[in-house]
């Protein structure tokens, strides 16, 4: 009988017989597991970093966001609405024709873009569809959406209270894809900054930026949303408050590019180093906190007059001295005061022309929802920052980090709901919660534990998938499917890293279990050949041991221990290579990712690091167990063949 100590010594001696070959085998097999080790260390670092940042923003809380499931295609697909609007159009056209005739105006219904219906639809030019820019259509759609059952705040509140939610919140929601933009009044945003006592006019002919809207243009692209104050508080800069200022300024959490515009700073070049970006972020957060900016709101009529006045100035300047140029009979002056009224500086129109203009204005006010020019100044105060919408494409770590590490709040403008009233300028840009429809609302429920939040998501969210092949003029079939399930909301985690970490774990394991099986199979094949060669080379030695009284089990112990020693060497090298790779990645990219994370989570400590190298004992033990299991599987067949051989025949053959 052979003792374990003796078997261990013999196995160790075998490792020293051919050290070069053994080392090469260990390194080759270790390379197969080095990738898994690298992923394990990087994964552990990411999880550790996400947990470190969990104390920032909303990440330490378990909040669920729910969006009402409604048919955004109602204005385009509902046959009853289309018929109702068709009847109104016929009646309205008759009224307009009669009024135009009475006022001496020309009227062409085919070119009237304010009617409730317009040509087009599935039937082509011979068909009609509801005109979503018409106030009449918007009013009908708003009435429809507000009458929907089961999707209101009170309905959500009942569900949340039944699930033992400790806090319930609400907000407006701006989503250009959901259809909520159609319900904001159908008017373009006319809000321009005032800098150094001068209104900065938007150029109607300005081409869009290649990298997307920045600065004050983000108001039109990302919207202005209003949240319950408790959801915004974690994003407020140190020393700032969400209360309305003594000067009446509205507190706003805005994109960084807005702060750059207010401070007159240029955007950092894309080639800036991580340290430069971090220093820039620290500086801009310090300088913008509490800064106020004046914004000029002009309604469509006022904005159009400003643009007309500017066009006239350019046109007259370009044609100055030309004999064949006829100056406009009615000339406007560009306001010299910020957000000032557009005034007439010269009017050489005849009495009949003036009467004609008055008749046209009367016609617009009566039938086209026309408002007289209005303009007013509002003050906003920057109390927090969020990242701009990411338009940096590519596979660089910086681009990936910017796209993944997005603020849980979003990329738009945000103010506390209580700071916005129906009379506020902001409400003219985006409607208040009370004046919005379910398409422009979001509800929130906060729970004590992650398990409770995830359970609420499962129980309230609809699992039906959207039919991507549905024509835009057809009702959304998913709405009916979800109603059939008794589900009226799309729920998802909001602002918390806990759910993201759990999802990351599950998704990583889902992929890695298949990768691990493949690597184990390859490892077993490689080691099978190696162990088989060792066994074949040691047949005489094995026969001698058998002759001296060693049993088959004793021989098996030697090679099993040898295989375990081999797997320990593979594990050590694989973990070392993986750790070196993860440490290099962390050293190389940590600063870029840390800067993105600090901004995304509004971290109070701007020097907090997001690392890509971490140590998870469970993962290390798991990799070790997988390597040992692979090695033992590889040794099974050679050992089974060897211990069954006749030792006398082996000694004679050798």
C-alpha distance (Angstrom), angle and dihedral (degrees) to the residues before:
residue distance angle dihedral
X1 . . .
X2 3.82 . .
X3 3.77 120.2 .
X4 3.81 121.7 -132.7
X5 3.80 90.1 -115.5
X6 3.80 91.4 56.4
X7 3.81 91.9 46.6
X8 3.81 89.5 50.8
X9 3.82 92.2 51.1
X10 3.80 91.8 49.3
X11 3.82 91.5 48.0
X12 3.82 90.7 50.1
X13 3.80 90.3 49.0
X14 3.79 90.1 54.1
X15 3.81 90.1 56.0
X16 3.81 88.9 59.2
X17 3.79 95.8 48.9
X18 3.82 95.7 81.8
X19 3.82 105.1 10.9
X20 3.82 95.8 168.9
X21 3.78 94.1 52.9
X22 3.78 91.2 43.4
X23 3.81 91.4 50.2
X24 3.80 92.7 48.8
X25 3.80 91.1 50.1
X26 3.80 91.9 48.6
X27 3.81 92.1 50.0
X28 3.81 94.7 46.3
X29 3.79 94.1 49.6
X30 3.81 91.3 41.0
X31 3.79 89.3 58.3
X32 3.80 88.9 61.7
X33 3.80 90.5 56.4
X34 3.80 95.8 36.6
X35 3.81 90.2 81.4
X36 3.80 91.2 53.0
X37 3.80 89.9 46.9
X38 3.79 90.8 49.6
X39 3.80 91.2 52.2
X40 3.81 90.5 46.8
X41 3.81 93.7 52.8
X42 3.82 93.3 43.5
X43 3.80 90.8 46.4
X44 3.81 91.0 50.7
X45 3.80 89.9 49.7
X46 3.80 92.9 50.1
X47 3.81 92.3 48.4
X48 3.80 91.1 47.4
X49 3.81 91.1 49.1
X50 3.80 93.1 47.6
X51 3.79 88.7 52.0
X52 3.80 91.0 49.0
X53 3.79 89.7 53.0
X54 3.81 91.0 45.3
X55 3.78 90.0 92.0
X56 3.80 89.6 62.4
X57 3.80 127.5 81.1
X58 3.79 113.3 -17.4
X59 3.79 94.2 -35.9
X60 3.79 96.4 109.5
X61 3.81 92.4 55.4
X62 3.79 131.0 77.8
X63 3.79 104.9 -130.7
X64 3.80 128.6 162.0
X65 3.80 122.1 -156.3
X66 3.80 118.7 -151.9
X67 3.79 125.9 -166.2
X68 3.82 119.4 -165.3
X69 3.80 113.8 -112.5
X70 3.79 106.3 -127.5
X71 3.77 135.1 154.5
X72 3.81 104.4 -102.0
X73 3.80 89.8 -173.7
X74 3.82 93.1 66.6
X75 3.80 93.9 109.5
X76 3.79 90.3 52.1
X77 3.79 103.8 34.6
X78 3.80 108.9 33.6
X79 3.81 109.7 104.7
X80 3.81 93.8 -163.1
X81 3.79 91.5 53.6
X82 3.80 91.4 47.3
X83 3.80 91.3 51.1
X84 3.79 91.7 45.7
X85 3.81 90.7 51.1
X86 3.81 91.2 45.2
X87 3.81 90.2 57.4
X88 3.80 90.7 47.1
X89 3.79 90.6 48.8
X90 3.81 92.5 52.9
X91 3.80 90.5 49.6
X92 3.80 93.6 43.8
X93 3.80 93.7 48.4
X94 3.81 89.9 52.8
X95 3.81 90.7 50.1
X96 3.79 92.4 46.9
X97 3.79 93.1 49.1
X98 3.79 91.3 50.6
X99 3.81 92.5 46.6
X100 3.80 92.6 45.9
X101 3.79 90.7 51.1
X102 3.79 91.1 48.8
X103 3.81 91.9 49.4
X104 3.78 94.6 42.6
X105 3.79 94.6 -114.1
X106 3.78 131.1 140.9
X107 3.80 113.7 -120.4
X108 3.80 129.1 -174.1
X109 3.81 116.3 -177.2
X110 3.81 91.1 -163.2
X111 3.81 91.3 66.0
X112 3.81 97.1 38.3
X113 3.83 106.2 113.8
X114 3.82 94.1 -178.2
X115 3.81 97.1 68.9
X116 3.84 118.9 112.4
X117 3.81 90.9 -114.8
X118 3.77 135.0 38.9
X119 3.76 135.0 -170.4
X120 3.77 118.1 -87.9
X121 3.78 140.1 61.8
X122 3.81 134.5 118.6
X123 3.80 91.7 -33.1
X124 3.79 93.9 54.3
X125 3.79 121.2 -135.3
X126 3.80 91.9 -13.1
X127 3.80 91.4 59.0
X128 3.80 129.6 73.3
X129 3.80 134.7 -144.5
X130 3.78 135.7 -170.7
X131 3.79 113.4 -85.9
X132 3.81 103.7 -129.4
X133 3.83 91.7 -163.8
X134 3.81 90.4 62.1
X135 3.83 113.6 102.3
X136 3.81 88.4 -141.6
X137 3.81 91.8 57.3
X138 3.80 91.6 43.6
X139 3.79 91.5 52.0
X140 3.82 91.5 49.7
X141 3.80 92.0 47.0
X142 3.79 92.2 47.2
X143 3.80 90.4 51.7
X144 3.81 89.2 50.2
X145 3.81 95.3 49.2
X146 3.79 94.7 45.0
X147 3.81 89.9 51.6
X148 3.82 93.0 55.8
X149 3.79 115.2 119.0
X150 3.82 128.0 -129.1
X151 3.84 96.3 14.3
X152 3.81 100.8 84.6
X153 3.79 128.1 108.2
X154 3.81 91.7 -106.5
X155 3.82 89.9 54.0
X156 3.79 91.0 52.5
X157 3.79 91.6 44.5
X158 3.80 90.9 57.5
X159 3.81 90.9 52.2
X160 3.80 92.2 47.4
X161 3.79 94.2 47.7
X162 3.81 90.5 48.7
X163 3.81 87.7 54.4
X164 3.83 91.0 51.6
X165 3.80 96.4 -110.7
X166 3.79 110.1 179.2
X167 3.82 95.5 -152.3
X168 3.80 133.6 20.9
X169 3.80 124.3 -162.9
X170 3.78 140.9 173.1
X171 3.79 139.8 -157.4
X172 3.75 142.8 172.6
X173 3.77 115.1 -100.4
X174 3.79 127.7 -147.2
X175 3.78 113.5 -158.0
X176 3.78 120.3 158.7
X177 3.81 90.5 -165.0
X178 3.81 97.3 49.7
X179 3.76 95.7 60.0
X180 3.79 94.7 -111.2
X181 3.80 89.9 120.5
X182 3.81 88.9 65.9
X183 3.77 90.4 61.6
X184 3.82 97.7 54.7
X185 3.77 93.5 91.2
X186 3.76 99.4 -80.3
X187 3.79 91.0 -99.9
X188 3.74 128.3 126.7
X189 3.79 119.5 -115.8
X190 3.81 112.0 -99.3
X191 3.80 105.2 -178.1
X192 3.79 119.2 130.5
X193 3.81 131.4 176.9
X194 3.78 124.4 -112.7
X195 3.80 112.6 -141.6
X196 3.80 125.8 -179.2
X197 3.79 90.0 -8.2
X198 3.80 92.8 -54.6
X199 3.78 128.8 109.1
X200 3.80 111.9 -125.4
X201 3.78 104.6 -138.5
X202 3.78 122.4 -149.8
X203 3.79 115.0 -124.8
X204 3.79 109.6 -128.4
X205 3.80 89.3 -153.8
X206 3.79 95.3 50.8
X207 3.75 112.8 123.7
X208 3.78 120.4 -127.7
X209 3.75 119.1 -94.8
X210 3.76 116.0 -100.5
X211 3.79 90.7 -133.0
X212 3.78 95.6 45.2
X213 3.80 132.4 -98.2
X214 3.79 119.3 -38.3
X215 3.78 136.7 177.8
X216 3.79 116.2 12.4
X217 3.81 90.1 -11.1
X218 3.82 87.2 74.5
X219 3.79 88.1 74.2
X220 3.79 89.9 70.3
X221 3.81 95.6 40.5
X222 3.82 101.2 40.7
X223 3.78 102.1 24.1
X224 3.79 134.2 -141.1
X225 3.81 113.3 -83.0
X226 3.79 129.4 -170.1
X227 3.81 121.3 -144.6
X228 3.75 136.3 -177.0
X229 3.77 104.3 -93.2
X230 3.80 97.5 -115.4
X231 3.81 91.2 64.1
X232 3.81 92.4 53.2
X233 3.79 98.9 44.4
X234 3.85 96.4 85.0
X235 3.81 90.0 57.9
X236 3.80 95.9 53.9
X237 3.80 117.0 112.4
X238 3.83 117.9 -117.2
X239 3.78 112.9 -77.5
X240 3.80 94.5 15.3
X241 3.79 130.5 117.7
X242 3.79 135.7 -152.7
X243 3.79 91.7 -139.3
X244 3.79 121.6 110.7
X245 3.80 107.8 -94.9
X246 3.78 123.7 -110.8
X247 3.79 86.0 -111.9
X248 3.81 89.5 55.1
X249 3.79 93.4 -105.1
X250 3.79 116.1 158.4
X251 3.83 114.5 -127.3
X252 3.79 111.5 -122.3
X253 3.79 135.4 -176.4
X254 3.78 102.4 -153.0
X255 3.82 141.3 174.9
X256 3.80 117.3 -84.3
X257 3.80 91.8 -112.2
X258 3.82 88.5 63.4
X259 3.80 89.1 56.1
X260 3.80 88.8 49.1
X261 3.80 90.2 52.5
X262 3.81 93.1 48.8
X263 3.80 92.9 47.4
X264 3.79 93.5 41.6
X265 3.80 92.5 -121.1
X266 3.77 125.8 151.4
X267 3.77 118.6 -125.4
X268 3.78 113.6 -102.7
X269 3.81 113.5 -103.6
X270 3.79 116.5 -105.4
X271 3.81 88.3 -115.1
X272 3.82 92.9 63.1
X273 3.78 114.3 124.9
X274 3.78 122.6 -115.4
X275 3.81 90.6 -106.8
X276 3.80 91.3 51.9
X277 3.80 90.4 49.3
X278 3.80 92.2 49.0
X279 3.81 93.3 47.2
X280 3.79 88.8 47.9
X281 3.81 90.9 50.6
X282 3.81 92.3 49.9
X283 3.79 90.8 49.5
X284 3.78 96.5 46.5
X285 3.82 93.1 46.3
X286 3.78 89.5 52.3
X287 3.80 95.5 45.1
X288 3.82 98.8 43.7
X289 3.81 98.7 46.5
X290 3.79 107.6 117.0
X291 3.79 94.7 -3.3
X292 3.79 114.2 145.9
X293 3.76 128.0 -145.7
X294 3.76 130.1 -166.1
X295 3.77 117.2 -131.7
X296 3.77 126.0 -168.3
X297 3.77 116.5 -142.2
X298 3.78 116.7 -159.9
X299 3.76 123.0 180.0
X300 3.83 116.8 -131.7
X301 3.81 93.8 -89.9
X302 3.81 93.2 51.2
X303 3.79 93.1 44.7
X304 3.80 91.4 50.1
X305 3.80 90.9 51.0
X306 3.81 91.4 51.2
X307 3.77 90.4 50.5
X308 3.82 90.7 47.3
X309 3.81 91.5 50.8
X310 3.81 91.9 49.8
X311 3.80 91.6 46.8
X312 3.81 90.4 50.8
X313 3.80 91.8 51.3
X314 3.80 91.9 50.2
X315 3.78 92.9 44.5
X316 3.82 95.2 48.8
X317 3.79 91.0 45.7
X318 3.80 91.8 51.0
X319 3.82 92.4 48.1
X320 3.78 98.1 40.4
X321 3.80 110.8 139.5
X322 3.80 95.3 14.7
X323 3.79 110.0 130.6
X324 3.78 96.1 -152.9
X325 3.82 93.8 52.2
X326 3.79 115.4 104.9
X327 3.78 115.0 -156.0
X328 3.82 117.3 -135.5
X329 3.78 114.3 -88.8
X330 3.80 89.9 -137.8
X331 3.80 112.4 46.6
X332 3.79 127.5 -173.6
X333 3.79 129.4 -160.0
X334 3.78 122.6 -134.1
X335 3.84 105.5 -116.0
X336 3.79 113.4 -99.0
X337 3.79 92.3 -161.0
X338 3.80 119.7 68.5
X339 3.79 110.0 -96.1
X340 3.77 88.7 -0.1
X341 3.77 128.4 159.4
X342 3.80 118.2 -89.4
X343 3.79 105.5 -117.6
X344 3.78 133.1 -162.6
X345 3.81 111.8 -114.7
X346 3.78 98.6 177.5
X347 3.78 133.3 16.1
X348 3.82 118.3 178.9
X349 3.77 96.1 159.1
X350 3.78 119.6 133.6
X351 3.78 121.1 -112.8
X352 3.80 91.0 -103.7
X353 3.81 91.4 50.9
X354 3.80 90.5 51.4
X355 3.79 90.7 48.7
X356 3.79 89.4 49.0
X357 3.82 90.6 52.4
X358 3.81 91.4 48.3
X359 3.79 90.5 50.7
X360 3.81 91.1 50.5
X361 3.80 90.2 50.2
X362 3.80 91.5 49.3
X363 3.80 89.4 49.6
X364 3.82 92.0 51.8
X365 3.79 93.6 48.0
X366 3.79 91.4 49.8
X367 3.80 100.8 44.3
X368 3.80 110.6 13.1
X369 3.81 105.1 49.7
X370 3.80 90.7 -112.8
X371 3.81 118.6 175.2
X372 3.78 125.3 -162.4
X373 3.82 115.2 -106.5
X374 3.79 111.0 -75.3
X375 3.77 130.4 179.9
X376 3.77 133.8 172.1
X377 3.79 139.6 168.5
X378 3.78 121.9 -121.8
X379 3.80 128.5 -174.9
X380 3.79 122.3 -137.2
X381 3.80 125.3 -169.4
X382 3.80 120.5 -152.0
X383 3.80 108.6 -132.3
X384 3.80 99.8 158.9
X385 3.79 144.7 10.6
X386 3.79 135.6 -133.4
X387 3.80 127.9 -176.2
X388 3.77 119.7 -91.8
X389 3.78 117.4 -110.1
X390 3.78 106.9 -77.6
X391 3.80 114.0 -112.4
X392 3.81 95.3 160.8
X393 3.77 105.3 117.7
X394 3.77 126.5 -169.0
X395 3.77 140.6 74.4
X396 3.80 98.0 -85.5
X397 3.79 116.8 127.5
X398 3.81 89.5 -118.0
X399 3.81 92.0 54.0
X400 3.81 92.8 45.7
X401 3.81 92.3 47.2
X402 3.80 91.4 49.2
X403 3.80 91.5 50.7
X404 3.82 95.9 44.8
X405 3.80 101.1 37.7
X406 3.77 97.4 60.8
X407 3.77 123.4 156.3
X408 3.79 111.2 -94.1
X409 3.78 86.4 -134.5
X410 3.80 95.5 56.6
X411 3.80 137.2 -124.4
X412 3.79 104.5 -73.0
X413 3.79 139.1 79.4
X414 3.81 117.5 -65.5
X415 3.79 132.6 -169.6
X416 3.81 133.9 167.3
X417 3.80 111.7 -92.8
X418 3.80 93.6 -126.7
X419 3.81 90.3 59.8
X420 3.81 91.9 60.6
X421 3.79 121.4 71.8
X422 3.78 132.3 174.8
X423 3.82 87.8 -97.8
X424 3.82 94.4 51.5
X425 3.78 120.0 110.3
X426 3.80 87.3 -128.5
X427 3.81 90.5 63.1
X428 3.80 88.6 59.7
X429 3.80 88.1 58.5
X430 3.81 98.6 41.5
X431 3.82 123.3 6.3
X432 3.78 120.9 -113.6
X433 3.80 119.9 -108.4
X434 3.79 91.2 -98.9
X435 3.80 92.2 50.9
X436 3.81 95.6 43.7
X437 3.80 129.9 88.5
X438 3.83 127.5 -124.5
X439 3.81 88.5 -92.1
X440 3.79 89.6 64.3
X441 3.81 97.6 45.2
X442 3.78 138.3 85.3
X443 3.80 129.8 -170.4
X444 3.80 128.8 -154.2
X445 3.79 135.5 -158.4
X446 3.80 123.3 -169.5
X447 3.81 121.2 -153.6
X448 3.78 136.4 -167.6
X449 3.81 95.8 -123.7
X450 3.77 139.8 29.5
X451 3.80 90.2 -122.9
X452 3.81 91.4 57.1
X453 3.81 91.7 48.4
X454 3.80 93.3 49.0
X455 3.79 90.9 47.3
X456 3.81 90.3 52.5
X457 3.81 90.3 51.1
X458 3.81 90.9 52.1
X459 3.80 93.8 47.1
X460 3.80 98.6 45.4
X461 3.79 105.4 32.6
X462 3.79 121.4 90.2
X463 3.80 116.4 -121.5
X464 3.81 96.3 -162.3
X465 3.78 114.4 114.6
X466 3.78 125.2 -131.4
X467 3.77 117.0 -108.7
X468 3.79 102.4 -121.6
X469 3.80 90.4 -168.0
X470 3.81 93.8 61.8
X471 3.79 112.2 118.6
X472 3.83 114.3 -117.2
X473 3.81 90.3 -118.9
X474 3.81 92.2 55.8
X475 3.83 126.4 84.8
X476 3.78 116.4 -96.1
X477 3.82 104.3 -102.1
X478 3.81 91.5 -159.4
X479 3.81 91.6 70.6
X480 3.81 91.4 61.0
X481 3.82 92.1 43.6
X482 3.80 91.7 52.5
X483 3.80 92.0 46.4
X484 3.80 87.5 53.2
X485 3.82 88.3 56.8
X486 3.79 90.4 48.5
X487 3.82 89.4 -115.4
X488 3.79 120.0 131.2
X489 3.80 103.4 166.0
X490 3.77 140.1 63.5
X491 3.79 103.7 -138.2
X492 3.78 128.9 -169.1
X493 3.81 138.8 157.2
X494 3.78 113.8 -82.6
X495 3.77 126.2 -152.1
X496 3.81 97.8 -21.3
X497 3.78 127.4 122.0
X498 3.79 92.0 -162.9
X499 3.77 94.2 76.8
X500 3.79 91.1 40.8
X501 3.80 90.8 53.4
X502 3.79 91.6 49.4
X503 3.80 91.7 47.9
X504 3.80 89.7 47.7
X505 3.79 90.2 52.8
X506 3.79 93.2 49.6
X507 3.80 95.6 44.5
X508 3.80 92.7 46.1
X509 3.78 92.0 49.7
X510 3.80 91.4 46.2
X511 3.80 89.5 59.8
X512 3.79 99.7 33.7
X513 3.79 95.9 53.3
X514 3.80 89.6 65.5
X515 3.79 92.5 43.6
X516 3.80 90.0 49.5
X517 3.81 92.4 52.0
X518 3.81 91.0 52.0
X519 3.82 92.6 47.4
X520 3.81 91.0 47.5
X521 3.79 90.4 52.4
X522 3.81 92.6 49.9
X523 3.80 91.4 45.2
X524 3.78 92.1 50.5
X525 3.79 91.5 51.7
X526 3.81 92.9 49.8
X527 3.79 94.8 45.2
X528 3.79 91.9 43.4
X529 3.76 88.7 62.8
X530 3.79 92.3 45.6
X531 3.81 95.9 47.4
X532 3.79 90.1 42.3
X533 3.80 89.7 54.4
X534 3.80 91.8 48.8
X535 3.79 91.0 49.3
X536 3.80 92.6 47.1
X537 3.81 91.5 49.8
X538 3.80 90.7 50.6
X539 3.80 100.5 51.1
X540 3.82 93.9 111.9
X541 3.78 90.9 46.9
X542 3.78 90.0 49.4
X543 3.80 91.0 49.3
X544 3.82 90.6 52.6
X545 3.79 91.0 51.4
X546 3.78 89.9 49.5
X547 3.80 90.5 49.6
X548 3.79 89.6 52.0
X549 3.80 90.4 55.3
X550 3.81 104.7 -89.2
X551 3.78 113.3 147.7
X552 3.78 127.3 -136.4
X553 3.81 88.1 -102.8
X554 3.81 90.8 54.3
X555 3.80 90.7 53.5
X556 3.81 89.6 47.0
X557 3.83 90.7 52.6
X558 3.79 91.2 56.1
X559 3.79 94.6 53.8
X560 3.79 94.4 39.4
X561 3.81 90.0 54.2
X562 3.81 88.9 44.7
X563 3.80 89.3 52.9
X564 3.81 91.3 48.1
X565 3.82 90.2 50.9
X566 3.78 88.1 50.0
X567 3.81 91.1 50.4
X568 3.82 90.6 49.7
X569 3.78 89.0 55.5
X570 3.80 91.0 48.1
X571 3.80 90.6 48.4
X572 3.79 92.6 49.9
X573 3.81 93.8 49.9
X574 3.83 93.7 42.0
X575 3.81 92.7 50.3
X576 3.79 91.0 44.9
X577 3.81 92.6 51.5
X578 3.80 91.9 44.5
X579 3.80 92.2 48.4
X580 3.80 91.8 48.4
X581 3.81 90.9 49.9
X582 3.81 93.5 47.4
X583 3.81 91.8 46.2
X584 3.81 90.2 51.5
X585 3.81 91.9 48.9
X586 3.79 91.1 48.4
X587 3.79 92.9 48.5
X588 3.80 91.2 46.0
X589 3.81 100.5 45.6
X590 3.79 108.0 16.7
X591 3.81 95.0 96.5
X592 3.81 93.8 52.9
X593 3.79 92.9 48.1
X594 3.81 92.6 42.4
X595 3.80 91.4 55.8
X596 3.82 91.1 50.8
X597 3.81 90.9 47.1
X598 3.81 94.1 48.6
X599 3.78 90.2 54.7
X600 3.81 95.9 40.5
X601 3.81 93.3 51.1
X602 3.83 95.8 33.3
X603 3.80 88.3 -126.5
X604 3.79 114.7 -159.3
X605 3.80 89.2 -148.2
X606 3.79 102.8 60.5
X607 3.79 90.5 -171.6
X608 3.79 94.0 60.9
X609 3.80 110.1 128.1
X610 3.77 130.2 -132.0
X611 3.80 103.5 -153.4
X612 3.78 130.9 -165.4
X613 3.80 96.3 -156.3
X614 3.75 122.7 75.0
X615 3.77 139.2 149.4
X616 3.78 120.7 -126.0
X617 3.80 112.2 178.8
X618 3.78 92.2 -157.4
X619 3.80 92.2 56.1
X620 3.82 92.4 46.6
X621 3.80 91.5 50.8
X622 3.80 89.6 45.8
X623 3.81 92.6 53.5
X624 3.81 90.4 46.7
X625 3.80 91.3 50.6
X626 3.81 91.8 48.6
X627 3.81 92.1 51.0
X628 3.81 92.7 47.6
X629 3.80 90.8 47.3
X630 3.81 90.6 49.9
X631 3.79 91.2 49.4
X632 3.80 93.9 48.3
X633 3.80 91.1 48.8
X634 3.79 89.5 51.7
X635 3.80 91.5 52.3
X636 3.79 96.0 48.6
X637 3.82 99.8 81.4
X638 3.86 98.0 41.8
X639 3.81 90.8 47.5
X640 3.78 93.1 46.8
X641 3.79 89.7 52.6
X642 3.82 94.8 44.6
X643 3.79 101.4 48.3
X644 3.80 90.8 52.0
X645 3.82 93.1 57.7
X646 3.81 121.7 106.2
X647 3.85 107.6 -107.1
X648 3.84 92.8 -154.2
X649 3.81 91.3 55.7
X650 3.82 91.0 46.9
X651 3.83 91.5 52.0
X652 3.80 91.0 48.5
X653 3.80 92.9 47.3
X654 3.80 93.3 46.4
